[in-house]
Amino acid sequence: MAQVLIRELRPETLQALKRRARKRNRSLQQEMKRVLEAAAATELAGAEEIADRTYKRLQRRGLPQQDSGELQAEDRLR
């Protein structure tokens, strides 16, 4: 598993994370890991939402889209 070093973190930020970890009965490392994972998941969820809206908009305009995985599989069979 990867490791990350964060330099020059403001002392107030560190104290806030420590308080947050204590409230949740977690170590600072566990809390920071959860915060980072939640931030990454939120970003991914936003991207999926945008992709879904784009797909639906193209469908309404009569521009059907194919699954790229299906296209790749077909290409491999050639």
C-alpha positions in Angstrom: 0.0 0.0 0.0 1.2 3.5 -0.8 2.5 6.0 1.8 2.2 9.8 1.7 4.2 12.5 3.3 2.5 15.8 3.8 4.8 18.7 4.3 4.1 22.2 5.8 0.6 21.3 7.2 -0.7 24.2 9.2 -0.7 23.5 12.9 -4.5 24.4 13.1 -5.3 21.8 10.5 -3.3 19.1 12.3 -5.0 19.9 15.6 -8.5 19.8 13.9 -7.7 16.4 12.5 -6.5 15.1 15.9 -9.7 16.3 17.5 -11.7 14.7 14.8 -9.8 11.4 15.2 -10.3 11.5 19.0 -14.1 12.0 18.6 -14.3 9.0 16.4 -11.9 6.8 18.5 -9.5 6.5 15.6 -5.8 7.2 15.3 -4.7 10.2 13.4 -3.5 8.0 10.5 -6.9 6.2 10.3 -8.7 9.5 10.3 -6.5 11.1 7.6 -6.9 7.9 5.5 -10.7 8.1 5.8 -10.8 11.8 4.9 -8.6 11.3 1.8 -10.6 8.2 0.7 -13.9 10.1 1.1 -12.6 13.1 -0.9 -11.4 10.8 -3.7 -14.8 8.9 -3.7 -16.7 12.2 -3.9 -14.7 13.2 -6.9 -15.3 9.9 -8.6 -19.0 10.1 -7.9 -19.1 13.5 -9.4 -17.4 12.2 -12.6 -19.9 9.3 -12.8 -22.8 11.8 -12.5 -21.4 14.0 -15.3 -20.9 10.9 -17.5 -24.5 9.8 -16.9 -26.0 13.2 -17.7 -23.9 13.4 -20.9 -25.0 9.9 -21.9 -28.7 10.7 -21.4 -28.3 14.0 -23.3 -26.8 12.2 -26.3 -29.6 9.6 -26.2 -32.2 12.4 -26.3 -30.5 13.9 -29.3 -30.6 10.5 -31.1 -26.9 9.9 -30.7 -26.8 6.4 -29.1 -23.5 5.5 -27.4 -21.9 2.1 -27.2 -20.1 0.7 -24.2 -16.4 1.1 -24.9 -15.7 -2.3 -23.3 -18.0 -4.0 -25.9 -16.2 -2.1 -28.7 -12.8 -3.3 -27.4 -14.0 -6.9 -27.1 -15.3 -6.8 -30.7 -12.0 -5.3 -31.9 -10.0 -8.1 -30.2 -12.1 -10.7 -32.1 -11.0 -9.3 -35.5 
